[in-house]
């Protein structure tokens, strides 16, 4: 059984504010990248049995697997990557969106990405992968409401 550690904060807005505050603490991007790597190590264990093609997130250069569960009242996402930095990006996205209602997910823009300067400091392939992850989460929320 997979452990769900999210949500850490009561609302998506509180999660994004916490992320902004944490990243503001670091002076430069080498420190922020290290923090991202450290966050990625905090992702809950992801069973090897789930690392199958049907759980692969397409659109990422790295290998990313994601498994949704729940319904419109609460959607949880378990995910992992073979890349340390991408795992950190996954952690941030799940911190904002996992364990929330489908409506909260759809009503929440990923403002933290611009707020902490991620958009300017990710390679194009990582930016595309992050966009694919966020689109997948939104699509699952949309589907849960139907």
N, C-alpha and C positions, 0 to 999 in steps of 0.2 A: 504494500500500500504506500502510495506517495504522500508525503507530508506537505500540507499547504501552509506556507509561512505568511502568505499575503492575505488580506491587506495588513500592512504595518500601521497605517494611519487611517483615521475614520472616514476620510473622503479622498477622492482623486486630487482635489485642489490642495489638501493638506500634504499629500504625498509629493506633489510637484513643488510646493513651497519648501519642504524638507530637503528635496534634491537640490534645489537652488541654493539653499543655505549651506549644505554640505560642500558643494562644489565651489562656492565663494570662498571657502576656507583656504583653498589651495592657490598658490601664487602663480604656478605656470602649468602648461599642458603636460609636461612629463609627469608631474605629481598627479594630475587629474587622470591620466592614462593608467598610472599605477593604482589609483583608487578604483577605477573601473575594473581592472583585473581582480583586485581584492573583492569587489562586490560580486563578480562572476563566480568566485569560489564559494559564495554564500548560497548559491542556488541549491534548492533541495535536491537530494539524490534523484536521478532519473534512471529508471530501470533500463538495462541493456536491451531487454526484450522489446522496448518501445522504439529503439533506434532502427526502425524499418522504413522502407521507402514511402509507405502511405502516411507516415508522420513527418516526413521531410518538408521543410518550408522551402518552396521554390522561390528563386529570386535572390538567393544569398550565395555568395561565392564560397563562404565557409559552409560546413555541414551544420545545419540547424534542424533540430527535431522539436515539434510542439504537439502537445496532446491537450485538447480542451475537455472540460467536464462541467456538469451543472446544467442550469436552465436560465430562463430570463431573470429570475430573482437573484441568482448568484452564479457567475461564470468563473471557473478557475482554469488557469493555464499552467501546465508543467512544460518546461522547455529547457534545452541545453544546446551548447555548441561545442565544436572541437577547437574553437578559437577563444583564447582568454579574453580578449577585448570584446568580442561579440557576446560572450557570456555576460559580461558586465552590462552591455547594452540591453540584453534580454532582462537582466535583473531590474534595471530601471523601468523598462516597459511593464513588467509584471508588477512592480511596486505600485505603479499608477493604476493599472487596469485589472489585475487578477483579484478575484474575490469580490468583484463589484457586480451590480446589476447590469443587465444589457443596456438599459436606458442610461445609466451613469456612464458606461463606456462610450456610447454613441454621443453623449452630450459633452464629452471631455476631449478637447484638443490637446495634443502633446506639446504644450507650451514650454515644457522643461528643456526640450531639445535646443531651441533658440536661446532660452534664458541662460543656460550654462555654456553656450558657445559651441555645442556639439556640432551643429550644422556646418560650421566653418572648419572644424578640425577632423572631420571624418573623410576618409578616402571616398571617391564616388561609389566604389563597390560596397563599402560598409553603409553608406547613406542609402543605397538601393536596397540593401538587405534590411536595414531598419525600417524603411518605408514598407517593405513586404511584410515584415512582422506586424507593424501597426495596422496595415490593411487586413491582414488575416484576423487579428483580434476584433476589429470593427465588423468584418464580414460574419464572424461567428456570433457576435452580439446581434447583428441584424437578423440573422437566421433564427436566433433564439426567440425573437419577438414575433416571428411569423406564425 
